[in-house]
Amino acid sequence: MQHFTKFLSFLLLLVFMTALVPAGLVQAQTETDIDFSKTIDYLEGQLQADGGFPGLSEVSDPGTTARALLAFHAIGVDPQQFVSSEGLTPIDYLLETYQGYIFDDNQLLFPGNAGLILTALSFFQSAPEDLSTYILDTLQEDGSFSTEAAKDWNSGVVTDLSQALAILGLAANGDPIPAAAVDYLIAKQLDDGTWDNGFGSDPDTTALVVVSLLASGQVDKEHAAIQAAFKYFKDTQFENAGWQPMWDSSTINVDTTGWITLALVSAGEELASWSVDNNSPRDALQSAIQEDGSIGVGFVNVYSTVEALLGFSQGALIEPLATEVMTVNKAGLAVTLPDGNTVLRCVEFTAETISGFDLLESSGLSLETVFDPALGNAVCGIEDQGCESNNCFCGMPNYWSYWHLDPEGEEWAYSQVGSNTYQVISGSVDGWSWGDQPPVLVSFDEICAVNPLLFLPAVVNEDQQPTSAVLLPLVENTGEAEEGTPAPAEEAPAAENNFSQYLVFGVIVLGLVVVLVLVLREKRKI
């Protein structure tokens, strides 16, 4: 009984002590327990009849509407709840207008704009299937996404801002991001840890770049570029825990603070460690919420409101893409040239298959080609032999015939379809030959060995000597007789001249020998 009394007393004491502990320590209150109802009401009131949100021009704007979708994703709001007087949503608006936003009048792409649209629509499973392909098609050799698009004040030429948006869009859509694109963006970081928006160092662009790099899955928070950006954020943070660009004189810029806070959260940073005088960056954002629900100081509109909402995201907008180990496939290529020599190349590719033409184009051999909209690409010349592109079939009936080596590696088969259509698989061998004869027989293992064959010299039978036309760098079929062919009658004088020269040389040698003998005899007499 005493033991039971002691146990009951201990239990009551424990309950009493628990009641004294502040509720916030028992169950942590997240900073997203913020009532956004006024802000949502404000945005619903700003929705235009076409379903878009207004930009600075007070009419629907794809850029502002796309950023609104990013904000809704950040705070967990369904954009379908925003329905205009005509029954249209922000997603409806973007799907209707995005092409005019991402293309110029010549149908050249603005990669940054395309990346923003792809990000926004991917969050709500509404992205057009070909949008990521459009972006990837603009990838340049240096890793930048860049075009010559131009419209109004927009340009397709790469900036750090446009590169970051393109990468963000691909990441949001789950597309593998070329490592060269990430490397290009990292290399553009300025000495102070920031990135350039096209007009100079910019904190908003810097935060966006951090978000994009982390989303790519190829960079983590410990990367030197991310740490340099964080140092810049720490050095430029205000006493109210917010940030602003240099051109802004207000106490806080909610756009800048929203993006930087999102960058910190995306890296897994504890916002408490970024507090100033017990105010966190989110406290700074909350202080800028106006009575009507809009968010901003000085410049207050839909744009500032939705960018401020990004700072209330409880995690990264996009989970970092898992770094995939891409399978490298290989196929052999054998090209027998008009001069009888054969060049061999082992071509690598990452897709499951590659077209025959792309395999040839990826081989590094110099090509002369011509494109026909109905027939595709035609091969005119390879390695400066064959025909030029302005007269692609100059050597008819000879032309570049296309072949496939059978799986056993024993026989060539003439292709029944064009190289643009045929799909080459890993481990196979494709061939090209000038004329109707197949290329030289060579195996995949010989072409793609550790020490691969790259060249096979011509083998000419005695009864089939090559003609001068075959040996020309470029075959020209002009239909005229060849000029400059030496006449057989001119061969005899050359032979007679050679005999005369030998005879004279022999006489001179004999004379020298006789003189030498006479000299030796005279010496003996002495």
Secondary structure as UniProt FT lines:
FT   HELIX           2..20
FT   HELIX           23..26
FT   TURN            31..32
FT   HELIX           37..46
FT   TURN            49..50
FT   TURN            56..57
FT   HELIX           62..75
FT   HELIX           79..81
FT   TURN            85..86
FT   HELIX           90..102
FT   TURN            105..106
FT   HELIX           111..122
FT   TURN            123..125
FT   TURN            129..130
FT   HELIX           131..136
FT   TURN            137..138
FT   TURN            141..142
FT   STRAND          150..151
FT   TURN            152..153
FT   STRAND          154..155
FT   HELIX           160..172
FT   TURN            173..174
FT   HELIX           179..187
FT   TURN            191..192
FT   STRAND          195..196
FT   STRAND          201..202
FT   HELIX           203..216
FT   TURN            221..222
FT   HELIX           224..236
FT   TURN            239..240
FT   TURN            246..247
FT   HELIX           254..266
FT   TURN            267..268
FT   HELIX           271..274
FT   TURN            277..278
FT   HELIX           281..286
FT   TURN            287..288
FT   TURN            291..292
FT   HELIX           302..309
FT   HELIX           310..312
FT   STRAND          329..336
FT   TURN            338..339
FT   STRAND          342..349
FT   STRAND          353..355
FT   HELIX           356..361
FT   TURN            362..363
FT   STRAND          367..372
FT   TURN            373..375
FT   STRAND          376..382
FT   TURN            383..384
FT   STRAND          385..386
FT   HELIX           389..391
FT   TURN            392..397
FT   STRAND          400..405
FT   TURN            407..408
FT   STRAND          412..414
FT   TURN            419..421
FT   STRAND          423..425
FT   TURN            426..427
FT   STRAND          429..434
FT   HELIX           444..447
FT   STRAND          455..456
FT   TURN            462..463
FT   HELIX           468..471
FT   HELIX           488..490
FT   HELIX           491..525
//
